[in-house]
Amino acid sequence: MNTSIKEHWNEIYGALDPDELTWYEEIPAPSIKLLSRCNINKDEPILDVGAGASTFIDYLVDQGFKNIIATDISEIALNKLKERLGKEKASVVRWIADDITQPIHIQNLRDIAVWHDRAVLHFLLEEHQQQMYLSTLKKVIKKGGYVIIAAFSLKGAKKCSGLDVKNYDQNMLAKFLGEDFNLLEYFDYTYYMPSGKPRPYVYALFQKK
Ligand SMILES: C[S@@+](CC[C@H](N)C(=O)[O-])C[C@H]1O[C@@H](n2cnc3c(N)ncnc32)[C@H](O)[C@@H]1O
């Protein structure tokens, strides 16, 4: 695990409440929209990579999904999410503190039906980090499984939380995933931070052949 990155995120999650974060969504509408396009059963595994304290997990629990896996490099983020959910709802979720660029536990997952990543891939600037993300994704996702990725778009911010990011469009994401994946749908989406400032994202949905 990259301890300086872990400390960076732990510090942010330790200092702010989830609804003060510059990426907080009361309702994760674009993720919900793309999830609704996925033809999956409620008991199939959904992996949220870099879930942080995301309300997407609350949504999945409330919708009755039974095999939810929330992972993040920051255990403080995951603990805040657990706290918000409360004991009963949190017990539905499998919690994994892991670094997606040096994964230990995520590597052992299999047959993931949906890989969901909002605002994580764009922090991976080094080729070896991106390649580890990709090889892990390919290892754990099932044939016919879905990948939802949301990243800062080419018109988007160049930095977030003091870190540089790599901006994407749907073609770059498609090229990154490679020919084993079909791009099913994509859209640009402007997220507004709690401060009211806009943050342009690209959202894309892929399916593994
Ligand atoms: C901008 S936040 C987005 C959180 C969440 N996906 C959401 O939409 O609310 C980025 C998240 O990625 C996590 N993260 C950053 N680098 C990571 C890594 N190498 N492995 C796993 N998680 C990472 C951070 O801890 C943080 O929770």
The ligand as an SDF file (V2000), in Angstrom:
LIG
                    3D

 27 29  0  0  0  0  0  0  0  0999 V2000
  -12.6230   11.9640   -5.2520 C   0  0  0  0  0  0  0  0  0  0  0  0
  -12.8000   10.6440   -4.1820 S   0  0  0  0  0  0  0  0  0  0  0  0
  -14.2280    9.8050   -4.8140 C   0  0  0  0  0  0  0  0  0  0  0  0
  -14.8690    8.9040   -3.7900 C   0  0  0  0  0  0  0  0  0  0  0  0
  -16.1360    8.1960   -4.2730 C   0  0  0  0  0  0  0  0  0  0  0  0
  -15.8870    7.3630   -5.4200 N   0  0  0  0  0  0  0  0  0  0  0  0
  -17.2310    9.1780   -4.5560 C   0  0  0  0  0  0  0  0  0  0  0  0
  -17.6670    9.2920   -5.7030 O   0  0  0  0  0  0  0  0  0  0  0  0
  -17.6860    9.8110   -3.5810 O   0  0  0  0  0  0  0  0  0  0  0  0
  -11.4800    9.5720   -4.6430 C   0  0  0  0  0  0  0  0  0  0  0  0
  -11.4110    8.3310   -3.7720 C   0  0  0  0  0  0  0  0  0  0  0  0
  -10.4020    7.4550   -4.2580 O   0  0  0  0  0  0  0  0  0  0  0  0
   -9.7190    6.8930   -3.1510 C   0  0  0  0  0  0  0  0  0  0  0  0
   -8.3950    6.4970   -3.6610 N   0  0  0  0  0  0  0  0  0  0  0  0
   -7.4180    7.3170   -4.1130 C   0  0  0  0  0  0  0  0  0  0  0  0
   -6.3600    6.5980   -4.5190 N   0  0  0  0  0  0  0  0  0  0  0  0
   -6.6780    5.2890   -4.3100 C   0  0  0  0  0  0  0  0  0  0  0  0
   -6.0050    4.0630   -4.5200 C   0  0  0  0  0  0  0  0  0  0  0  0
   -4.7690    4.0420   -5.0200 N   0  0  0  0  0  0  0  0  0  0  0  0
   -6.6340    2.9000   -4.2080 N   0  0  0  0  0  0  0  0  0  0  0  0
   -7.8840    2.9360   -3.6960 C   0  0  0  0  0  0  0  0  0  0  0  0
   -8.5810    4.0580   -3.4610 N   0  0  0  0  0  0  0  0  0  0  0  0
   -7.9920    5.2350   -3.7780 C   0  0  0  0  0  0  0  0  0  0  0  0
   -9.6900    8.0140   -2.1310 C   0  0  0  0  0  0  0  0  0  0  0  0
   -9.4610    7.5890   -0.8280 O   0  0  0  0  0  0  0  0  0  0  0  0
  -11.0860    8.6240   -2.3300 C   0  0  0  0  0  0  0  0  0  0  0  0
  -12.0390    8.0050   -1.5010 O   0  0  0  0  0  0  0  0  0  0  0  0
  1  2  1  0
  2  3  1  0
  2 10  1  0
  3  4  1  0
  4  5  1  0
  5  6  1  0
  5  7  1  0
  7  8  2  0
  7  9  1  0
 10 11  1  0
 11 12  1  0
 11 26  1  0
 12 13  1  0
 13 14  1  0
 13 24  1  0
 14 15  1  0
 14 23  1  0
 15 16  2  0
 16 17  1  0
 17 18  1  0
 17 23  2  0
 18 19  1  0
 18 20  2  0
 20 21  1  0
 21 22  2  0
 22 23  1  0
 24 25  1  0
 24 26  1  0
 26 27  1  0
M  CHG  2   2   1   9  -1
M  END
$$$$
